[in-house]
Amino acid sequence: MGRRKLGFWQRFAVVVVKPVMTVWTRRTWRGMEHLRRDGGVIIVANHISHADPLVSAHFVYDAGRWPRFLGKASVFRVPVVGWLLHRCRQIPVERGTVDAVKSLDALVAALNEDGVVVIYPEGTTTRHPDLWPMRGKTGAARLALATGAPVVPLAMWGPERMFDPRTKRFSVRPRIPVSVSAGPPVDLGRWQGATPTRATLVEMTDEIMLCLRDLLAEIRGGTPPPLWERPARAGDGGEQPEAAA
């Protein structure tokens, strides 16, 4: 959905949030040309801070599109907040349950409406000690197979200065430098029309995450490490259904 089609509550959110972000951050935006102005787009972003959604939303809006995120269903049940999220066309998901699969249908519908959906394939802020990406979950790959929409990597560096998940340090200092770079769509052509088996989805996801990691390395400099293996959690009893987390 282009900005020209925004409703009242979406514009209200922009009026409230964008001035705060303009003062709070000093932005370096790159690669906006890779977010086409029309048609559905899947954005896959690295996840380094709880401030990431604000920064990525600011970038996508400045690129002329309206971002749609997955959010915990419990947040959507909070009075006023949940109502506003619905009006701003965000998508609730029941994480870790069978109902999480329903969010895939909502994302497919959003892309069919020419929307831009933002997905954090890691599913949580990275556990890598230097904030490099972890291996991702397969929801974005599944969504790409289901819709054929382009998958655009979005690398961010700087939101960790706003809130660092390692130290829990929160900063309201103005003009914190943040860099966001969108890359060209990930080349997933060799999987076009493939059956979404677990093996296929893992291969696609690794390709997506490697492109995202390398794009982040262009911002940070240096040689990126291998994708971080997410630590196993005690009591894990098998894989939960994935939507697009």
HELIX and SHEET records of a PDB file:
HELIX    1   1 ARG A    3  LYS A    5  5                                   3    
HELIX    2   2 PHE A    8  TRP A   24  1                                  17    
HELIX    3   3 MET A   32  HIS A   34  5                                   3    
HELIX    4   4 ASP A   52  ASP A   62  1                                  11    
HELIX    5   5 ALA A   73  PHE A   76  1                                   4    
HELIX    6   6 VAL A   81  ARG A   87  1                                   7    
HELIX    7   7 VAL A   98  VAL A  101  5                                   4    
HELIX    8   8 LYS A  102  ASN A  112  1                                  11    
HELIX    9   9 GLY A  139  THR A  147  1                                   9    
HELIX   10  10 PRO A  159  MET A  162  1                                   4    
HELIX   11  11 GLY A  189  TRP A  191  5                                   3    
HELIX   12  12 ARG A  198  ARG A  220  1                                  23    
SHEET    1   A 7 THR A  25  ARG A  30  0                                        
SHEET    2   A 7 ILE A 176  ALA A 182  1                                        
SHEET    3   A 7 VAL A 151  TRP A 157 -1                                        
SHEET    4   A 7 VAL A  41  ALA A  45  1                                        
SHEET    5   A 7 VAL A 116  ILE A 119  1                                        
SHEET    6   A 7 PRO A  67  LYS A  72  1                                        
SHEET    7   A 7 ILE A  91  VAL A  93  1                                        
SHEET    1   B 2 PHE A 163  ASP A 164  0                                        
SHEET    2   B 2 ARG A 169  PHE A 170 -1                                        
END                                                                             
